[in-house]
Each structure stands twice: as structure tokens, then as C-alpha cells.
Amino acid sequence: MHQRTARKSAGHKIVDSLEAHGVKRVYVVPGESYLDVLDGLHDSSIETIVCRHEGGAAYMAEADGKLGEIPGVAMVTRGPGAANAHVGLHTAWQDSTAMVLFVGLIPFEHREKEAFQEFDPKRWFASGAKRVMVLDHPARASEVVAEAMFAASSGRPGPVVVGLPEDIITELIDTPVHPQIPVALGGMTVDDWKSLRASLLASEKPLFVTGGNDWTTQSAEALSGWLEEHSLPAAAEWRTEGTVPFDSPSYVGPLGYGRPDFSHKLLDETDLIVFVGTVPGDVITSGFTSRQNWNQRNFIVTIDPSLRGRSGPISHQIVAKPHSFVRDLVRMDLPVKDSWREWTQRLRQQQVEWSAAPSTEPREGTATMETLMGNLVTRLPHDAMVTFGAGEHTNWAHRYFPTQGYASMISARNGSMGYSVPSAVSAALNFPGRVVVTIAGDGEFLMNGQELATAAQYGAKPLVIVMDNGEYGTIRTHQEHHYPERISGTQLKNPDFAKLAESFGGVGIRVERDADVPAAVERALETVQQGDTFALIHLIVEQRQKAF
């Protein structure tokens, strides 16, 4: 039997349960449908971050799920609020990010009467969430929170939706806080260990591929050390660079859209791949074209027994989360082959040459991203972080940003625009002592740039770089390929983003000439490192400027 406690509302009990799960902050757009939960947050230890759009709140919670070991939490209201938050759920689903979205609902007794803002959360969200739960019994409030946090974290991580009818959450209950439900971590069996060891010893050109969001800092560091000790190479899944550090002798570059030419051949050149925390999906395999021969050897390390999203050959699946796999892997001592050293050194040299920082010296004429990145990366502290959304502007970070540890690159692998500013706010709140840089395109920035108001309100100090080329560049590229010399629907006329940043309370720097780039970067970094607000560089560049 449950031990009875002092009577509280179900809404307040939800807050108690989030506290018991270690939640530090929640991202909200308030609504009358969940007022009792907001009231419970008033006296709690949880920081309530009030956002300006439900999409921004959902993105911030999703970024939180990537940055830590606890699911990110967002709260929005019914109907339109839930619809606006859906973009963050899609990101969490495709990126395998642990996240819980609480949605206020109409009163229980008003259901199926076309009540104001009524919708069916299960029908809306079922195809893009791991679970959709509705709190229909107030006594189960704490249990539902525990189930939601467990479902988001267990197996392949992902989003969970919890509906909160506004009358149910005001009911008084005396049930205790439900204990956390432990998550199975998996690990290598004896057969797994022997099979992997034998395959590595038989391989002349092995490759590890890291990805996903289910790592810990310690497991990433342990894997990196083991790879370096054994002269083994590691590539990174698209937009997850940093698990093996940028300057590690084992790191050989990113796999995905915009990859360097040498890595296009890598998947079919290697004779053994060990995927850790990810699967060979369409982005890694260039649209299911690389690594599709079933004579090739692939070990896939994932806690998801369904291997959702994978393609190509499977030699062996190891059912484990990355940190439990690495815990077992580092006990494997292997003789280092000369062929491994030569293979890794060749791949590493190609990556070093490709990612070498551009010159810091300005050119004549219009501002360039080359000069900006050259001046930025040479001034960054070792633990700097980068976030970004979607667009060709992201390639500058892929190529040059020195990611030096797990979760130093936070992005949306579902290609979701508008992610840059919200994710930077989340990263800056989680790591106030670190430099957080976000790179946004002019098209992407205006999709959630209003969250700079949230940054100013809560003291987040990211450095925002807006690359303004007056177009939706990625779509223009596709357009030029399929419909050459017929530009349509991709051109933009932009405001002065620097003035916009100043209106939000930050420091805005507009840069039109390349000669002014070094001073702008220096001032912006000084602002976010020594000042009390964020900085934004509005970089006016020519169209069709590309990182590679």
C-alpha cells in the first residue's frame, strides 16, 4: 500500500515529481489550461523559463535532453499551443532525444463537445512520440510523471507527451511521490565481446562511428582514450561532432550531408564499422547508397532492439547504451596492427587538412564567413560549444568549429529550421561559464529569433552569428540543380538584425566589409565572456558563398 502524505493538488504533485527526478528547469508558454502546475512551480526549486513561442520552448527542452542525462521538459497549452510545439517533438523523435511535453487540456467533462481549443492528443501525437498519456485520474499524477520520464529515457530515447485536463490537476490527492523507474542500460555479453574482438583482430581498416544523444561525458572520454591507445579511427554522425574530440588523433571527420569528398568513399573502403549510439541511416549512407553490400561487416551498438532507421548489412547487434558498451569495451586490450596505424593516420591527415582554420586576414570587399570563422575558432576557449539549426550556413560549423567533447555540438538532425537561437539559450543556461556560439542563416533566424528576449530575461549570453545572404540558400542550391537559372521562391529582404538584437537588450554588430570582421569577433566574444548580455554579429555576405 502507498503511504499517505499531506493532501496536495495533482498539479502540485506533478511538480514535486519533476523535482524528484532531478529536473532543473522547465520551458513554458503559459496557458489557463495548466494554471495549477504553474502555481506549483512558484515555490519549487525548478526554474521556470518563460518563452515567447511554443516552438521555441519545445526546441529548448529538446536541447536540454541532448545536453544532460535527464529528459528535457516543456509545458504548453492546448490546441494552438500544442500545435506550435509539435516541431520540437518531431526533432526529438528523429534525433532520439529524451523529452517530455506537458500539454494542458480542456476539462474532462467538456470532452467531445467541440470545446474551446479541444483536440485529441493521442490522435495528434501518436505517430511522433514514444508514448502519449492523459492524466484522467488525479491520484496517478506522480505515477504518470515517472512513467513519462522513464519512457523518454528507456530504450531508444525520444519524446513523450502528457495531457493534463485542467479540472483533473486541481483535484486534491494524498498519494506519495512515485519513485524513479530505473532504465536498463544493456551491455556486452560474453558472445558480443568475443565476436567484436575477433572481428577487430581480423580487420585491416576498421572504423568506429559515433552518434546519438545517449552518451555521458565520461563514456565519450573513455572511448576516445581507448581508440587513441589502439590507433583506431572514429567518424561522427551528422551534427554530432565532439564525442571524439576535434583534435584527437583518432578523429577522422563527419559523415552526412556536406561531408568532405574523402569521407564519401570511407564507408565502402573500410572493412569493419562499429556504429555506437546510432545506426547507418539514410544521411550516413548518402540516401541508402553506401554500405549496402551484405558481405560488408557492421556491428551496431544500440539499446533499440528494433534497429529503427537502419539500412544495409548487420553482422552483429550489441544491445547497449553507449556508456555501458564503452565500460565493457575499454577492458578489451588488443595488439595494435601497423595497418591500423597507417589507416588512421591517412584518414586523420585528410581531416586535418580539410578542417584547418581559414586565414584571419581580411580580404578586400564584402564580409566573408571564411574570415569570420578564421578569427572565431582561433579565439575560442577549449570548452566552447556550438549550436545551429538547418541550412547551408551550418557547414561552416561542421568544417571548422573545434568541438572538444560530448555535447559541444547541438543541432537538429531532422533538418529543422529555427533551432539555432532556442538551442543556444538552453546551452547557455545549462553551462553559464562556457562560450556558446550559434550560427544561424537569415532565413532560419527569423523563425525563432524572438527567443533572444528569453535569453535577455534569464541572463543567457550566447554569441549569435547571422549569416545574411538574402536567400534560403539550401533550397536555392537544389533549385539551381533541378531548375537552373530559374530562381523562384527563395529570395529574402531582411531587417537590420543588429538593431533587432539591441532592441532585445543585447549587443548588435552589423558587418558589411571583410576588413571589419576581426574587430567584430573580438568585441562579440568580449561581450559574452566579460559582459552581462548576449551578442549578435549580423554578417552581410554575398550570395552563393559556401563552406565547401
C-alpha positions in Angstrom: 0.0 0.0 0.0 1.0 3.6 -0.7 1.9 5.6 2.4 -0.4 8.6 2.6 1.0 12.1 2.6 -0.4 15.6 3.1 -3.0 16.4 0.6 -1.9 18.4 -2.4 -3.4 19.1 -5.8 -2.4 16.8 -8.6 -0.8 19.7 -10.4 1.5 20.4 -7.4 2.3 16.7 -7.1 3.4 16.8 -10.8 5.9 19.5 -9.8 7.1 17.5 -6.8 7.7 14.5 -9.0 9.7 16.5 -11.6 11.9 17.8 -8.7 12.4 14.2 -7.5 13.6 13.3 -11.0 16.2 16.0 -10.9 14.6 18.4 -13.3 16.4 21.8 -13.0 14.3 23.9 -15.3 11.2 23.7 -17.5 10.5 25.8 -20.6 6.9 27.1 -20.8 4.5 29.2 -22.7 1.7 29.7 -20.1 -1.9 28.8 -20.6 -5.0 28.7 -18.5 -5.3 25.0 -19.0 -2.5 24.2 -16.6 -2.5 27.0 -14.1 -2.3 24.7 -11.2 1.0 23.3 -12.4 2.3 26.8 -12.9 1.2 27.6 -9.4 3.1 24.5 -8.1 6.3 25.8 -9.9 6.0 29.1 -8.0 7.6 27.7 -4.8 9.6 24.9 -6.3 13.4 24.5 -6.9 12.7 24.2 -10.6 13.5 27.3 -12.7 10.6 28.3 -14.9 11.8 29.7 -18.3 9.0 31.6 -19.9 9.4 31.5 -23.7 7.9 33.6 -26.5 6.6 30.8 -28.7 5.8 27.1 -28.1 8.1 26.1 -30.9 11.0 27.8 -29.1 10.0 26.3 -25.8 9.9 22.8 -27.3 13.3 23.3 -29.0 14.8 24.4 -25.7 13.5 21.4 -23.9 14.8 19.1 -26.7 18.2 20.7 -26.5 18.1 20.2 -22.7 17.6 16.5 -23.4 20.7 16.4 -25.6 22.8 18.4 -23.1 22.2 16.2 -20.0 21.1 12.8 -18.7 17.6 13.9 -17.7 14.8 14.4 -20.3 14.1 18.0 -21.2 10.7 19.3 -20.1 8.4 21.8 -21.9 4.9 22.9 -20.9 2.3 24.4 -23.3 -1.4 24.9 -23.5 -4.0 23.0 -25.6 -4.9 23.3 -29.2 -2.8 26.0 -30.9 -0.1 25.8 -28.2 0.2 22.1 -28.7 0.3 22.5 -32.5 3.1 25.1 -32.2 5.2 22.7 -30.0 4.9 19.8 -32.5 8.0 20.9 -34.3 10.1 20.2 -31.2 8.6 16.7 -30.9 9.5 15.9 -34.5 13.1 16.9 -33.8 13.2 14.8 -30.6 11.7 11.8 -32.5 14.2 11.9 -35.4 17.1 12.8 -33.2 16.3 10.3 -30.5 16.2 12.9 -27.7 14.6 12.2 -24.3 12.0 14.9 -23.8 8.6 15.2 -22.1 6.0 17.7 -23.3 3.2 18.5 -20.9 0.1 19.9 -22.6 -2.8 21.5 -20.7 -6.2 20.1 -21.9 -9.9 21.1 -21.7 -11.8 20.0 -18.6 -12.6 16.3 -18.5 -16.3 16.8 -18.6 -16.1 19.0 -21.7 -14.6 16.3 -24.0 -16.1 15.6 -27.4 -18.3 18.7 -27.4 -16.0 20.8 -29.7 -15.0 22.8 -26.6 -12.7 25.8 -27.0 -9.3 24.6 -28.3 -10.3 21.0 -28.0 -8.1 18.4 -29.7 -7.3 14.7 -29.2 -3.6 14.5 -28.1 -3.4 10.8 -28.8 -4.5 11.1 -32.4 -2.3 14.2 -32.9 0.9 12.9 -31.4 0.8 9.1 -31.6 2.9 8.8 -34.8 5.7 11.1 -33.5 6.0 10.3 -29.8 7.1 7.2 -27.9 4.0 7.5 -25.6 1.0 9.8 -25.3 -0.6 9.7 -21.9 -3.6 11.7 -20.5 -4.0 12.1 -16.7 -7.6 11.1 -16.2 -7.2 10.0 -12.6 -5.6 12.7 -10.2 -4.3 10.0 -7.8 -2.0 8.8 -10.6 -0.3 12.2 -11.2 3.1 11.3 -9.8 3.0 7.8 -11.4 2.3 9.3 -14.8 5.3 11.7 -14.4 7.5 8.7 -13.5 6.2 6.7 -16.4 6.8 9.6 -18.8 10.4 10.2 -17.7 11.1 6.5 -17.9 9.6 6.1 -21.4 11.5 9.1 -22.7 14.9 7.7 -21.5 14.5 4.0 -21.8 15.4 2.1 -25.0 16.0 4.4 -27.9 15.3 7.9 -26.3 12.5 10.0 -27.6 9.6 12.4 -26.9 6.7 11.6 -24.6 3.5 13.7 -24.4 1.4 14.1 -21.2 -2.0 15.6 -21.4 -3.3 17.5 -18.3 -7.0 18.2 -18.1 -7.4 21.5 -16.3 -10.0 20.2 -13.8 -8.2 17.0 -13.0 -5.0 18.7 -12.0 -6.8 20.8 -9.3 -8.1 17.7 -7.5 -6.6 17.2 -4.1 -4.7 13.9 -3.5 -2.6 12.4 -0.8 -0.6 9.8 -2.7 3.2 9.9 -2.3 5.8 10.9 -5.0 6.3 7.9 -7.2 9.9 6.5 -7.2 12.0 6.8 -10.3 11.8 3.8 -12.6 15.3 2.5 -13.4 16.3 2.4 -17.1 18.1 -0.7 -18.4 21.5 0.1 -19.8 22.3 -3.2 -21.5 25.9 -4.1 -22.2 28.1 -6.6 -23.9 27.5 -10.3 -23.4 30.5 -12.7 -23.5 29.5 -13.6 -27.0 29.3 -10.0 -28.0 32.7 -9.3 -26.6 34.3 -12.3 -28.2 32.7 -11.6 -31.6 33.7 -7.9 -31.6 37.3 -8.8 -30.6 37.6 -11.4 -33.3 36.3 -9.0 -35.9 38.6 -6.2 -34.9 41.6 -8.5 -35.0 40.6 -9.8 -38.5 40.1 -6.2 -39.8 42.8 -4.2 -41.6 40.7 -1.0 -41.9 38.3 -0.8 -39.0 36.2 2.3 -38.3 34.1 3.4 -35.3 31.1 5.8 -36.0 29.7 7.6 -33.0 26.3 9.3 -32.9 23.1 9.9 -31.0 22.4 11.8 -27.8 22.6 9.0 -25.3 26.2 9.5 -24.1 27.8 10.7 -21.0 30.9 12.9 -20.9 32.8 10.1 -19.1 31.9 7.5 -21.7 32.9 9.8 -24.6 36.3 10.4 -22.9 36.8 6.8 -22.2 36.1 5.7 -25.8 38.4 8.5 -27.1 41.2 7.3 -24.9 40.7 3.7 -25.9 40.7 4.5 -29.6 43.8 6.6 -29.4 45.6 3.8 -27.4 44.8 1.3 -30.2 45.3 3.7 -33.1 41.8 3.2 -34.3 39.8 5.8 -36.2 36.4 7.3 -35.4 34.0 9.4 -37.6 31.0 11.3 -36.3 27.3 11.0 -37.4 26.0 14.2 -39.0 25.7 17.0 -36.5 27.1 15.1 -33.5 30.7 16.1 -33.7 32.7 16.2 -30.5 32.1 12.8 -28.9 35.6 12.0 -30.1 37.4 15.4 -29.8 38.2 17.5 -32.8 41.9 17.4 -32.1 42.1 13.7 -31.3 44.5 11.7 -33.4 41.6 9.2 -33.8 39.0 11.7 -35.1 38.6 11.5 -38.9 35.7 13.7 -39.6 31.9 13.9 -40.0 29.6 11.7 -42.0 26.4 13.2 -43.5 25.2 15.9 -45.8 28.1 18.2 -46.8 30.7 15.7 -45.9 34.2 16.1 -47.4 34.9 14.1 -50.6 37.3 11.7 -48.9 34.6 10.6 -46.4 32.2 9.8 -49.2 34.4 6.8 -50.0 35.0 5.9 -46.4 32.0 3.7 -45.7 32.8 1.3 -48.5 36.5 1.4 -48.1 36.6 0.2 -44.5 36.3 -3.5 -43.9 34.6 -3.2 -40.5 32.3 -0.5 -39.0 31.3 -0.3 -35.3 28.3 2.1 -35.0 28.0 3.3 -31.4 24.8 5.1 -30.4 23.5 5.3 -33.9 22.6 3.2 -37.0 23.5 3.5 -40.6 20.5 5.5 -41.7 19.9 7.5 -44.9 22.1 10.5 -44.1 25.1 8.5 -43.1 24.7 6.2 -46.1 24.0 9.0 -48.7 20.4 8.1 -49.2 20.8 4.3 -48.7 23.5 4.0 -51.4 26.7 3.5 -49.4 27.5 0.4 -47.3 24.6 -1.6 -48.7 26.6 -4.8 -49.6 25.7 -7.6 -47.2 29.2 -9.0 -47.5 30.4 -6.0 -45.5 30.8 -6.2 -41.8 28.8 -3.9 -39.5 28.5 -4.1 -35.7 25.6 -1.9 -34.4 25.6 -0.9 -30.8 22.2 0.5 -29.8 19.8 -0.2 -27.0 17.0 -0.3 -29.5 16.4 -4.0 -30.5 14.2 -2.9 -33.4 17.1 -1.1 -35.1 14.7 1.5 -36.3 16.1 3.6 -39.1 19.0 1.3 -40.1 19.9 0.2 -43.6 22.5 -2.2 -45.1 24.2 -5.2 -43.6 24.2 -6.2 -39.9 26.8 -8.6 -38.7 26.1 -8.3 -35.1 23.9 -6.1 -32.8 25.0 -5.3 -29.3 22.1 -4.2 -27.2 23.6 -1.5 -25.1 23.6 2.2 -24.4 26.9 3.8 -25.3 28.2 4.2 -21.8 27.6 0.6 -20.8 29.2 -0.6 -24.1 32.2 1.6 -23.6 32.5 0.4 -20.0 32.9 -3.2 -21.4 35.0 -2.2 -24.4 37.8 -0.5 -22.5 38.6 -3.8 -20.9 39.5 -5.2 -24.3 43.2 -5.0 -24.8 44.2 -5.6 -28.5 47.6 -5.7 -30.2 47.9 -2.6 -32.4 48.4 -3.5 -36.0 50.7 -1.5 -38.3 47.8 -1.4 -40.8 45.6 0.3 -38.2 48.2 3.0 -37.6 48.7 3.6 -41.3 44.9 3.7 -42.0 44.1 6.0 -39.1 47.0 8.4 -39.9 45.9 8.7 -43.5 42.3 9.4 -42.6 43.4 11.8 -39.8 45.6 13.8 -42.1 42.8 14.2 -44.6 40.6 15.5 -41.9 43.3 17.9 -40.5 43.8 19.4 -44.0 40.1 19.8 -44.6 39.3 21.4 -41.3 42.3 23.7 -41.0 41.1 27.1 -39.9 40.8 29.8 -42.6 43.1 32.8 -42.6 42.4 35.5 -40.1 43.5 38.2 -42.6 40.5 40.0 -44.1 40.1 40.3 -47.9 39.0 43.2 -50.0 35.3 43.8 -50.3 32.2 42.2 -48.8 32.4 40.3 -45.5 33.0 36.5 -45.7 32.3 33.6 -43.5 35.9 32.4 -44.1 37.4 35.4 -42.3 34.8 35.2 -39.6 35.5 31.5 -38.9 39.2 32.1 -39.0 39.0 34.8 -36.4 36.5 33.0 -34.3 38.0 29.5 -33.9 41.5 30.9 -33.1 40.0 32.9 -30.2 37.6 30.2 -28.7 38.3 28.6 -25.3 38.8 24.9 -25.3 35.3 24.1 -23.9 33.4 26.3 -26.4 30.0 24.9 -27.7 28.2 25.5 -31.0 24.5 25.1 -31.8 22.7 25.6 -35.1 19.6 24.6 -37.0 19.4 23.9 -40.7 20.8 25.4 -43.9 24.0 25.8 -45.8 25.3 28.2 -43.1 25.7 25.1 -40.8 28.5 23.7 -43.0 30.9 26.3 -41.6 30.5 24.8 -38.1 30.7 21.3 -39.4 34.0 22.0 -41.1 35.8 24.4 -38.7 34.3 24.5 -35.2 36.7 22.8 -32.7 34.3 20.5 -30.8 36.3 19.1 -27.9 33.9 16.9 -26.0 30.5 15.3 -26.0 27.6 17.7 -26.4 29.8 20.5 -27.7 27.8 20.5 -30.9 24.0 20.7 -30.5 21.8 20.7 -33.6 18.7 19.3 -35.2 19.4 16.2 -37.3 15.9 16.4 -38.8 16.8 19.5 -40.7 14.6 21.7 -38.6 14.9 25.4 -39.1 14.5 27.8 -36.2 16.6 25.7 -33.8 19.6 27.8 -33.5 18.6 30.5 -31.1 16.5 28.4 -28.7 19.2 25.7 -28.5 21.8 28.4 -27.8 19.6 29.8 -25.0 19.3 26.3 -23.5 23.0 25.6 -23.8 23.9 29.0 -22.2 21.5 28.4 -19.3 22.9 24.9 -18.7 26.6 26.0 -19.0 26.8 29.6 -17.9 30.6 29.6 -17.7 31.1 28.4 -21.3 31.1 30.2 -24.6 28.1 29.2 -26.6 28.1 30.1 -30.3 25.1 29.7 -32.6 25.3 30.1 -36.3 22.1 31.0 -38.0 21.1 31.8 -41.5 19.0 34.9 -42.2 16.0 32.7 -43.2 16.3 30.5 -40.1 17.0 33.3 -37.6 13.6 34.9 -38.0 11.8 31.6 -37.3 12.7 31.8 -33.6 14.9 34.8 -33.2 12.3 36.2 -30.8 13.8 33.9 -28.1 16.6 36.4 -27.7 14.0 38.1 -25.4 14.1 34.9 -23.3 17.9 35.0 -23.3 17.9 38.6 -22.1 15.3 37.8 -19.4 17.2 34.9 -17.9 20.8 36.1 -18.4 21.8 33.6 -21.1 24.7 35.0 -23.1 25.2 33.2 -26.4 27.2 34.6 -29.3 24.8 34.6 -32.3 26.1 34.8 -35.8 23.6 35.5 -38.5 24.9 34.8 -42.0 22.8 37.1 -44.2 22.9 36.1 -47.9 19.4 37.2 -48.7 18.0 33.8 -49.5 17.0 30.4 -48.4 20.4 29.1 -49.6 19.9 25.3 -49.3 16.7 25.4 -51.4 18.4 27.7 -53.9 21.1 25.1 -54.3 18.6 22.4 -55.0 16.7 24.8 -57.3 19.8 25.6 -59.3 20.4 21.8 -59.7 16.9 20.9 -60.8 15.7 24.2 -62.4 18.9 26.1 -63.4 18.6 29.8 -63.9 15.0 29.9 -62.7 15.2 31.3 -59.2 11.8 31.2 -57.6 10.5 31.5 -54.0 13.9 31.6 -52.3 14.9 35.3 -52.1 14.7 37.4 -49.0 14.7 41.0 -47.9 15.9 41.3 -44.3 15.8 43.8 -41.5 18.9 45.0 -39.6 19.4 42.1 -37.3 22.0 44.0 -35.2 19.4 46.7 -34.3 16.9 43.9 -33.6 19.4 42.4 -31.1 19.9 45.7 -29.4 16.2 46.1 -29.1 16.1 42.8 -27.1 18.9 44.1 -24.8 21.9 42.6 -26.4 24.9 43.9 -28.3 24.4 44.0 -32.0 27.2 44.3 -34.6 26.5 44.8 -38.2 29.4 43.9 -40.5 29.4 44.5 -44.2 33.1 44.7 -45.0 35.6 41.9 -44.5 38.0 44.3 -43.0 35.7 44.8 -40.1 35.3 41.1 -39.3 38.2 40.7 -36.8 37.2 43.6 -34.6 33.6 42.4 -34.6 34.5 38.9 -33.5 36.7 40.3 -30.8 34.0 42.6 -29.4 31.4 39.9 -29.5 33.5 37.4 -27.6 34.5 40.0 -25.1 30.8 40.8 -24.6 29.7 37.2 -23.9 32.8 36.4 -21.8 33.0 39.5 -19.7 29.7 41.3 -20.2 26.2 40.6 -18.9 24.3 40.0 -22.1 24.3 38.2 -25.5 26.0 39.4 -28.6 24.9 39.2 -32.3 27.0 39.6 -35.4 24.9 40.4 -38.5 27.3 39.4 -41.3 26.3 40.6 -44.7 27.8 38.2 -47.3 27.4 37.6 -51.0 25.1 35.0 -52.3 26.3 31.5 -53.1 29.1 31.7 -50.5 29.8 28.1 -49.4 32.0 26.3 -46.9 32.9 23.6 -49.5 
